[in-house]
């Protein structure tokens, strides 16, 4: 996942460089007067987690796939509704050591949730979703400016 975040950061840096070469954006940015909808400060709005067990022939859990559906919004600027949001779905796999295999029914919901939460942290799911929102929003701003010219 870390290389994916690095790839998104590279795309974001490239887009920001392209924006800086557009006179209107550079001027407004330098004066601190960007339009409200051009200010990007993304945050996680909601998350849904799907948990899917991987079982062997004896019905023992050998791993989990966690599907994180993360909705991010573009900014916290004011009380007005934010018109821009991005949805990201990330699937993270988690293996269970062979000595810890047990039947599906022996896992409590708390155990599954704890594994999902740890996988979310280890895989930087929120960081990825926020970076994806930044890329999407800045690319949208660039597309808008270039289309207007």
C-alpha positions as CSV (number, residue, x, y, z in Angstrom):
1,X,0.0,0.0,0.0
2,X,2.9,2.3,0.8
3,X,4.0,2.3,-2.9
4,X,0.5,3.2,-3.9
5,X,0.6,6.2,-1.7
6,X,3.9,7.2,-3.1
7,X,2.5,6.8,-6.7
8,X,-0.4,9.0,-5.8
9,X,1.9,11.6,-4.2
10,X,3.9,11.7,-7.5
11,X,0.7,12.2,-9.5
12,X,-0.3,15.0,-7.0
13,X,3.0,16.7,-7.2
14,X,2.9,16.6,-11.0
15,X,-0.6,18.1,-11.1
16,X,0.3,20.8,-8.6
17,X,3.3,21.8,-10.8
18,X,1.0,22.0,-13.8
19,X,-1.3,24.2,-11.8
20,X,1.5,26.5,-10.8
21,X,2.3,27.1,-14.5
22,X,-1.3,28.5,-15.0
23,X,-1.1,32.2,-14.4
24,X,-4.6,32.5,-12.8
25,X,-4.0,29.8,-10.3
26,X,-0.5,31.0,-9.4
27,X,-1.6,34.5,-8.9
28,X,-4.6,33.6,-6.8
29,X,-2.6,31.1,-4.8
30,X,0.2,33.6,-4.2
31,X,-2.3,36.2,-2.9
32,X,-4.1,33.6,-0.7
33,X,-7.3,34.2,-2.7
34,X,-8.2,30.9,-4.2
35,X,-11.9,30.3,-4.7
36,X,-13.5,28.3,-2.0
37,X,-14.0,25.3,-4.2
38,X,-10.3,25.2,-5.1
39,X,-9.2,24.7,-1.5
40,X,-8.5,21.1,-0.8
41,X,-8.2,19.8,2.8
42,X,-9.7,16.3,2.6
43,X,-10.9,14.3,5.6
44,X,-12.5,10.9,6.1
45,X,-16.2,11.2,6.3
46,X,-17.2,7.6,6.7
47,X,-15.9,4.0,6.5
48,X,-17.6,0.7,6.0
49,X,-15.7,-2.5,6.6
50,X,-16.5,-5.8,5.0
51,X,-15.0,-9.0,6.5
52,X,-14.6,-12.1,4.4
53,X,-13.0,-15.3,5.8
54,X,-10.7,-17.5,3.7
55,X,-11.2,-21.1,4.8
56,X,-9.4,-24.3,4.0
57,X,-11.1,-27.7,3.3
58,X,-11.5,-28.3,7.1
59,X,-13.5,-25.0,7.4
60,X,-10.6,-23.4,9.4
61,X,-9.9,-19.8,8.8
62,X,-6.5,-19.4,7.2
63,X,-6.9,-15.6,6.5
64,X,-9.2,-12.7,6.0
65,X,-9.9,-10.2,3.3
66,X,-11.0,-6.8,4.6
67,X,-12.8,-4.5,2.2
68,X,-12.7,-0.9,3.3
69,X,-15.1,1.5,1.6
70,X,-13.9,4.9,2.6
71,X,-15.8,8.1,1.7
72,X,-13.7,11.3,2.0
73,X,-14.9,14.9,1.6
74,X,-12.9,17.7,0.2
75,X,-12.7,20.2,3.0
76,X,-14.0,21.6,6.3
77,X,-14.1,25.2,5.1
78,X,-17.4,26.2,6.5
79,X,-20.9,24.9,7.5
80,X,-22.0,24.8,3.9
81,X,-22.3,21.3,2.4
82,X,-19.2,20.1,0.7
83,X,-20.0,19.3,-2.9
84,X,-17.0,17.1,-3.6
85,X,-16.4,13.7,-2.2
86,X,-14.4,10.7,-3.3
87,X,-15.1,7.0,-2.7
88,X,-12.3,4.6,-2.4
89,X,-12.5,0.8,-1.9
90,X,-9.4,-1.0,-0.7
91,X,-9.1,-4.7,-0.1
92,X,-6.5,-5.8,2.4
93,X,-5.5,-9.4,3.0
94,X,-4.5,-10.8,6.4
95,X,-3.1,-14.3,6.8
96,X,-3.6,-16.4,10.0
97,X,-0.5,-18.4,11.2
98,X,-1.1,-22.1,10.7
99,X,-0.9,-22.7,14.5
100,X,-3.7,-20.3,15.0
101,X,-6.2,-21.7,12.5
102,X,-9.7,-22.3,13.9
103,X,-13.2,-22.8,12.6
104,X,-15.1,-19.8,11.4
105,X,-17.6,-20.0,14.2
106,X,-14.9,-19.8,16.8
107,X,-14.1,-16.2,15.9
108,X,-15.9,-13.5,17.8
109,X,-17.0,-10.3,16.1
110,X,-14.6,-8.5,18.4
111,X,-11.7,-10.6,17.2
112,X,-12.6,-9.9,13.5
113,X,-13.0,-6.2,14.2
114,X,-9.7,-6.0,16.0
115,X,-7.9,-7.7,13.0
116,X,-9.7,-5.4,10.6
117,X,-8.7,-2.3,12.6
118,X,-5.1,-3.4,12.8
119,X,-5.1,-4.1,9.0
120,X,-6.6,-0.6,8.4
121,X,-3.7,0.9,10.3
122,X,-1.0,-1.3,8.9
123,X,-2.1,-0.7,5.3
124,X,-2.6,3.1,5.8
125,X,-6.1,2.9,4.4
126,X,-7.1,6.4,5.5
127,X,-3.9,7.9,4.3
128,X,-4.5,6.3,0.9
129,X,-8.1,7.5,0.7
130,X,-7.1,11.1,1.6
131,X,-4.3,11.2,-0.9
132,X,-6.7,9.8,-3.6
133,X,-9.1,12.7,-2.8
134,X,-6.3,15.2,-3.1
135,X,-5.3,13.8,-6.5
136,X,-8.9,13.7,-7.8
137,X,-9.7,17.3,-6.6
138,X,-6.5,18.9,-7.9
139,X,-6.8,17.1,-11.2
140,X,-10.4,18.4,-11.4
141,X,-9.3,21.9,-10.8
142,X,-6.6,21.6,-13.4
143,X,-9.1,20.2,-16.0
144,X,-11.5,23.0,-15.2
145,X,-8.9,25.7,-15.7
146,X,-7.6,24.2,-18.9
147,X,-11.1,23.8,-20.3
148,X,-11.9,27.5,-19.6
149,X,-8.8,28.7,-21.4
